[in-house]
């Protein structure tokens, strides 16, 4: 479960970073620059690009669609592991019951039983692997959907804000040595995405 959460967090981080890159790299060199709605200077006469940042951890915890979907995926992961554990216990009990026969077990019987048990164990492991693969594919499709919705929202959002660069920050992925909290647009993204996803669900 922890590995699934980590994968989701990493994929979300990459998704947000990529979508910002794709969004702003679409602008052609000769295109006219949009009007600036916030100061671009930082105490000097030279204009600097307007920068903002988004906290990935807050998006994970406060965008309801992401939060609920993550719980759903983690629940499916727990179910897969519980199913595997139960199947392994069944095989273990089957082995114990066979061994209770004691001296009545011939070498031929033991070899036949061992072969059958190994085959059943392989089937149990194969089922676990197949279900886990299906869950991974479902998780990546979910993240692709989130990336698409975020890109749509941020395209609309930035048409008003006119940011040049937007960075992501979060636990374990924070490479900023200093952050001005006035440039934090996380609350706007959370509110906008919650509204967007709620509307889409109707």
N, C-alpha and C positions, 0 to 999 in steps of 0.2 A: 504493500500500500504506500509506504514511504517512497519507494522507487517511482510509482505511478505519479504521486504528487510532484516529485522532483522533475519528472519528464514533462508534466503539464506546465510547471512553472518555467522551465527552460524553453519549451516550445512557445509559450506565450511571450516570453522576453524576446525571442528571436522574431516572432511574428510582428510584434509592435515595432521593433527596430527596422525590420525589412520594409514594412508598409510605409514608414516615414521616409525611408530612402527612396522607395519607388514613387511615392507621392510627389516628393520635391524634385526628383530627378526627371520627372516628366516635363518640366518647364524648359522651353526652348531658349537658347542663348539670346535670340533677338526679341523675345517677348517683352512687353512693357511690364514694369514692376508694379504690383498693386500698391494702393495708398497705404501708408503706415498709420496704424491706429494707436501706437504706443511709442514712447521715446526710444531711440536707438543709440543714444549716447550714454557713456558711463563716465562723465567728468572730463571728456576731451572733445575736441571739435570734430574728430573723425567719427563718422557713423560706423556702428558695428552691427552685425546681424542680430536680429531679435531672437532670443533663445528662450525656450521653455522646457520643462521636464515633466515626466509622468512616473509615478511610483507603481511599479509592477505588483508589489505585494498588496497594495490597496485595491488595485483593479481585481485581483484574484478574490479578495475578501469581501468586496462591496458591490461588484456587479452581480446582481442576483442570478442572472442566467448562467454565468460562469461558475458561481458558487454552487448552485443547485446541480448543474451538470457534473461538476467535479465530484460531488457527493454520490451522484448516481454511478459514475464510473468506478469510484472507490468501492461502492457497494457491490458492483459486479465482480471486482477483483477479489473481494473477501469471499464471495460466493464460489468463485472458481477454486480458491485455496481450500475452503471448507469442504467442497465436493471431493477434491483430491485427498485431503486428510481422511475423510470418511471411507473412501475407496481403499486407501492404504490400510486402514484399520480392519476392514473386512477381509482383506488378503492376509493380514497378520493373524486374525482369529482363525481363518481357514487353515493356516499353517500350524497353529497351536493345536487345533482339533485333530489334524492328521498325525501330529507327533504323539498324541495321547494313545495312539494305537500301540506304541512301544514296540515290543519284540515281534508283533504281528506284521510289522512292515518289512517287506522284502526289498532287496536292492533294486529290483525291477520296478516295484511300486514307488520307491523313493525317487528314482530317476524320472519316472513318468510324472509324478506329482510336481517335482521341481521344474520340469519343462513347462507344465501347464501354468504353474504359479508365475514363472518368469514371463510367459506370454501375456497373462492377464495384467501383470504389473506394467509391461510395455504398453498395453492398450490404455491403461489408466494414465500413464505419463504422456502418451500421444494425445489423449483427449485434453489434458491440461494445457499442453503446448498449443493445440489448435484453438482452444477457447481464449487463451492469452493473446494469441496472434490476432484473433478477431477483435478483441478488446483494444489492442494497440491501434488497429486500423480505424476503429470507431473513434478513438481518442484523437488521432490525427485529423480525421474528417471534421471533428468538432472544432479543433483549433483552426482549421482552414476556414470554417464558417465564422468563427470569432474574428479572424484576421480580416475577412471580407467586410463584416459589419463595422469593425473599427475603422477600416479605411474609408468606408462610406461616411461614417460619422465625422471623422477628422477632416475629410474633404469639405464637408459643410461647415464644421467648426472653424477651420482655418481660413475660410473665405471671409470671415469677419475679423479674425485676429491677425492674420498676415505674418505668422511666425516663419522665420527662415530655417531654423533648426529646432527640432524637439528631440530630447534625449530620454532614455529610460533609465530608471534607477531602482534598486531593490536589494534586499539582503543577499549577500554572496555575489552580487553583480554590480556593486556600486564602485565605479571608477572615478567618481567626482570627488575631488578633495575639498571642494567648497560648493555650496548650493544656496542661492538666494531664495528664500521661501516665497517671495512675491512672484517668482517665475513658475511656481508649482501649479499646473493646470489639472492635477489628478481629480479634484472634486468636480470640475466641469465635465471631465471625461466620464466619470462614474455616473453623474446625474444624467448626462446625455445618453449614455449607453443603456442605462436602466429604462429610460423613457422609450428609447428606440426599440429595445427588445420586448418591452411590454406591449408596445403598439403592434409589433410584428406577430406576437403570440395571439392577438385577438382575431 
